[in-house]
Amino acid sequence: MIHLSAFADEISSDLDEQIAVLQSEHIRYIDLRSAWGVNVLDLSDQQILTVKQKLEDQGIKVAAIGSPIGKVPLDSSFEEHLQRFERSLVVAKMLGTPYIRLFSFYPPQNGSVDPATYREQVIQHLREMAAHARAADIVLLHENEKGIYGDTIDHCVDLLQTINNRYFRAAFDPANFLQCNQTPYPDAYNALQPWLEYVHVKDVRSDGTLVVAGEGEAHWPDLLQRLQQDSYDGFFALEPHLAAAGQYQGFSGSALFRNASQALQKLLQQMGWKYD
């Protein structure tokens, strides 16, 4: 059965409000990116335990850690970033999730912007992190984000084929592909389907306006039908960005988030696809 989750800091920075809106939308999972305005990797152990208890008290589980790992220039200190990545593994274990979302690095600040010139370094860094993830039994979900190495279909396939590790998989974000002038369905889906592990839910119109699923150019009804046909049984994580879309997180607010949630649930209900 498929599961609905959400980047609930799109609702509010306050964890209690995040939880209340998730409950009102019957969403029982969360992609934890921040709480109280603090990134999940910067929360103390005690804060993590507080988050865990609050979620457990309300019957909500952590689907994935929405980390910012890999969202740094490639020529920044990898040793420092690797320490931050190690923290993400600890946090994932503390919260009982097998998934960490990550990215594949921005071009070097002081170097060529031609991806071919820094491809090997990207792969080297991701391979090392995938090895650490394998040892921790945590799956890394690579998100196709505009501006990083793996923002196009070809580059995503390159990473997944080359790294070739079952602990390095694809988080499929149709709207992000559209923002890179790529066709999410059927092109990106067909290319990434062998590695597809997770799906992010947002949509965008041709003029760049972010909208609820089904109102943009991502062909969500067709994509959902294909996912169901292919027996997808993972998470759909709402990340609508309806009020603001920043470099490190977006925002919708409670009312717009509810619109996004209800639009997705309506699409699923219309096709008779059961979810929890």
C-alpha positions as CSV (number, residue, x, y, z in Angstrom):
1,M,0.0,0.0,0.0
2,I,1.2,3.5,-0.7
3,H,1.7,6.0,2.1
4,L,1.2,9.8,2.3
5,S,3.9,11.9,3.9
6,A,4.7,15.6,3.9
7,F,7.5,18.1,4.4
8,A,5.5,19.5,7.2
9,D,7.7,22.6,7.8
10,E,5.8,23.9,4.7
11,I,2.9,24.2,7.1
12,S,4.6,26.1,9.9
13,S,7.9,26.2,11.8
14,D,6.0,25.1,14.9
15,L,6.1,21.3,15.3
16,D,2.7,21.2,17.1
17,E,1.0,23.1,14.3
18,Q,2.7,20.8,11.8
19,I,1.3,17.8,13.6
20,A,-2.2,19.3,14.0
21,V,-2.5,19.9,10.2
22,L,-1.2,16.5,9.3
23,Q,-3.8,14.9,11.6
24,S,-6.5,17.0,10.1
25,E,-5.5,15.7,6.6
26,H,-5.2,12.1,7.8
27,I,-1.5,12.0,7.0
28,R,0.4,9.7,9.3
29,Y,4.0,10.2,8.0
30,I,6.4,13.1,7.9
31,D,9.5,14.0,5.9
32,L,11.4,15.8,8.7
33,R,13.3,18.8,7.4
34,S,13.0,21.3,10.2
35,A,11.3,22.0,13.5
36,W,11.0,25.3,15.4
37,G,12.9,26.9,12.5
38,V,15.9,24.6,13.0
39,N,17.2,22.3,10.4
40,V,16.8,18.6,11.4
41,L,20.6,18.1,11.4
42,D,21.1,21.0,13.7
43,L,18.6,19.8,16.4
44,S,20.2,18.5,19.6
45,D,19.8,14.9,20.6
46,Q,17.3,16.0,23.2
47,Q,15.3,18.0,20.6
48,I,15.3,14.9,18.4
49,L,13.9,12.8,21.2
50,T,11.3,15.5,21.9
51,V,10.3,15.4,18.2
52,K,10.1,11.7,18.3
53,Q,7.9,11.6,21.4
54,K,5.5,14.3,20.0
55,L,5.1,12.4,16.8
56,E,4.7,9.0,18.5
57,D,2.1,10.5,20.8
58,Q,0.0,11.4,17.8
59,G,0.6,8.3,15.8
60,I,2.9,9.9,13.2
61,K,6.0,8.2,11.9
62,V,9.1,9.7,10.2
63,A,9.1,8.6,6.6
64,A,12.4,10.2,5.7
65,I,15.0,12.8,6.9
66,G,14.7,15.8,4.5
67,S,18.4,16.6,4.8
68,P,20.3,19.4,3.0
69,I,23.3,17.0,2.3
70,G,24.8,17.5,-1.1
71,K,23.4,21.0,-1.4
72,V,26.8,22.7,-1.2
73,P,29.4,23.7,-3.7
74,L,31.6,20.8,-4.7
75,D,34.8,22.7,-3.7
76,S,33.6,23.3,-0.1
77,S,35.2,21.1,2.6
78,F,34.0,17.5,2.0
79,E,35.4,16.4,5.3
80,E,33.2,18.9,7.1
81,H,30.2,17.9,5.0
82,L,30.9,14.2,5.6
83,Q,30.6,14.9,9.3
84,R,27.3,16.5,8.7
85,F,26.2,13.5,6.7
86,E,27.3,11.2,9.6
87,R,24.9,13.3,11.8
88,S,22.1,12.6,9.3
89,L,22.7,8.8,9.8
90,V,22.5,9.2,13.5
91,V,19.3,11.2,13.3
92,A,17.7,8.7,10.9
93,K,18.5,5.9,13.4
94,M,17.1,7.9,16.3
95,L,13.9,8.6,14.5
96,G,13.5,5.1,13.1
97,T,13.5,5.9,9.4
98,P,15.4,4.0,6.7
99,Y,15.6,7.0,4.3
100,I,17.6,10.2,4.0
101,R,17.0,12.6,1.1
102,L,20.1,14.2,-0.4
103,F,21.5,16.1,-3.4
104,S,24.4,15.8,-5.8
105,F,26.3,19.1,-5.2
106,Y,26.4,22.5,-6.8
107,P,29.2,23.3,-9.3
108,P,32.5,24.4,-7.8
109,Q,32.5,28.1,-6.8
110,N,36.0,28.5,-8.3
111,G,36.0,26.4,-11.4
112,S,34.3,25.3,-14.6
113,V,30.5,25.1,-14.6
114,D,30.8,22.3,-17.2
115,P,29.4,19.2,-15.4
116,A,31.8,17.0,-17.3
117,T,34.7,18.6,-15.5
118,Y,33.5,17.8,-12.0
119,R,31.5,14.6,-12.6
120,E,34.1,12.3,-11.2
121,Q,34.3,14.2,-8.0
122,V,30.6,14.2,-7.5
123,I,30.5,10.4,-8.0
124,Q,33.4,9.9,-5.6
125,H,31.7,11.9,-2.9
126,L,28.4,10.1,-3.4
127,R,30.0,6.7,-3.5
128,E,31.7,7.4,-0.2
129,M,28.4,8.5,1.4
130,A,26.6,5.5,-0.1
131,A,29.2,3.2,1.5
132,H,28.6,4.8,4.9
133,A,24.8,4.5,4.3
134,R,25.1,0.8,3.5
135,A,27.0,0.2,6.7
136,A,24.2,1.9,8.6
137,D,21.5,0.2,6.6
138,I,20.0,3.6,5.5
139,V,18.9,4.3,1.9
140,L,19.9,7.6,0.3
141,L,17.3,9.2,-1.8
142,H,18.8,11.4,-4.5
143,E,16.5,14.3,-5.4
144,N,16.7,15.9,-8.9
145,E,17.1,19.5,-7.9
146,K,17.7,22.4,-10.3
147,G,21.3,23.5,-10.3
148,I,23.0,20.4,-8.8
149,Y,24.9,17.8,-10.9
150,G,21.9,15.5,-11.0
151,D,19.3,17.9,-12.2
152,T,18.6,16.5,-15.7
153,I,17.4,13.0,-16.7
154,D,20.7,12.0,-18.2
155,H,22.7,13.1,-15.2
156,C,20.4,11.3,-12.8
157,V,20.7,8.1,-14.8
158,D,24.5,8.6,-14.9
159,L,24.7,8.8,-11.1
160,L,22.4,5.8,-10.5
161,Q,24.0,3.6,-13.0
162,T,27.6,4.5,-12.1
163,I,27.2,4.3,-8.3
164,N,25.1,1.1,-8.7
165,N,24.3,0.7,-5.0
166,R,21.0,-0.4,-3.6
167,Y,21.5,2.2,-0.9
168,F,21.5,5.0,-3.4
169,R,18.1,5.4,-5.1
170,A,15.9,8.0,-6.8
171,A,13.5,10.4,-5.2
172,F,11.4,11.4,-8.2
173,D,10.4,15.1,-8.3
174,P,8.4,15.8,-11.4
175,A,8.1,19.6,-10.9
176,N,11.9,19.9,-10.4
177,F,12.4,18.2,-13.8
178,L,10.0,20.7,-15.4
179,Q,12.0,23.6,-13.9
180,C,15.1,22.2,-15.8
181,N,13.2,21.9,-19.1
182,Q,12.9,18.2,-18.8
183,T,9.8,16.1,-19.4
184,P,8.9,14.3,-16.1
185,Y,6.4,11.9,-17.6
186,P,6.9,9.8,-19.6
187,D,10.6,10.7,-20.2
188,A,12.0,11.0,-16.7
189,Y,9.8,8.3,-15.3
190,N,10.8,5.8,-17.9
191,A,14.5,6.5,-17.5
192,L,14.5,6.4,-13.7
193,Q,11.9,3.7,-13.0
194,P,14.5,1.0,-12.3
195,W,15.8,3.1,-9.3
196,L,12.6,4.8,-8.2
197,E,12.2,4.6,-4.5
198,Y,10.3,7.7,-3.5
199,V,8.0,10.4,-5.0
200,H,7.8,14.1,-4.2
201,V,4.5,15.8,-4.9
202,K,4.4,19.2,-6.4
203,D,3.4,20.6,-9.8
204,V,4.3,23.7,-11.8
205,R,2.7,25.6,-14.7
206,S,4.5,26.5,-17.9
207,D,4.9,30.1,-16.6
208,G,6.8,28.8,-13.5
209,T,3.9,29.1,-11.0
210,L,3.8,26.3,-8.5
211,V,0.4,24.7,-8.2
212,V,-1.3,21.7,-6.6
213,A,-0.8,18.3,-8.2
214,G,-2.9,18.0,-11.4
215,E,-3.0,21.7,-12.2
216,G,0.4,22.0,-13.8
217,E,2.5,20.4,-16.5
218,A,3.6,17.3,-14.6
219,H,0.8,15.1,-15.9
220,W,0.0,13.8,-12.4
221,P,-3.0,11.8,-13.4
222,D,-1.1,9.9,-16.1
223,L,1.9,9.5,-13.8
224,L,-0.2,8.1,-10.9
225,Q,-1.8,5.7,-13.3
226,R,1.6,4.5,-14.5
227,L,2.9,4.2,-10.9
228,Q,-0.1,2.1,-9.9
229,Q,0.3,0.0,-13.0
230,D,4.0,-0.6,-12.1
231,S,2.9,-1.6,-8.6
232,Y,4.6,1.3,-6.8
233,D,4.2,0.8,-3.0
234,G,6.3,3.6,-1.5
235,F,5.7,7.1,-0.2
236,F,4.2,10.2,-1.8
237,A,5.7,13.2,0.0
238,L,3.9,16.5,-0.3
239,E,6.3,19.4,-0.9
240,P,4.0,21.9,-2.6
241,H,6.0,25.2,-2.2
242,L,2.7,27.1,-2.9
243,A,3.6,30.3,-1.1
244,A,7.4,30.4,-1.4
245,A,10.2,28.3,-2.9
246,G,13.6,28.9,-1.4
247,Q,17.0,27.3,-1.9
248,Y,16.8,25.2,1.2
249,Q,13.0,24.8,1.8
250,G,9.7,26.0,0.5
251,F,6.6,27.2,2.4
252,S,2.9,26.9,1.8
253,G,1.2,27.7,5.1
254,S,-1.6,25.6,6.6
255,A,-4.4,26.6,4.2
256,L,-2.5,26.2,1.0
257,F,-0.9,22.9,2.3
258,R,-4.4,21.6,2.9
259,N,-5.3,22.5,-0.7
260,A,-2.3,20.5,-1.9
261,S,-3.1,17.5,0.3
262,Q,-6.7,17.4,-0.8
263,A,-5.8,17.7,-4.5
264,L,-3.5,14.7,-4.2
265,Q,-5.9,12.6,-2.2
266,K,-8.7,13.4,-4.6
267,L,-6.6,12.2,-7.5
268,L,-5.8,8.9,-5.6
269,Q,-9.5,8.4,-4.6
270,Q,-10.7,9.0,-8.2
271,M,-8.5,6.1,-9.4
272,G,-9.4,3.9,-6.4
273,W,-5.8,3.7,-5.2
274,K,-5.9,3.0,-1.5
275,Y,-3.4,4.7,0.8
276,D,-2.6,5.4,4.4
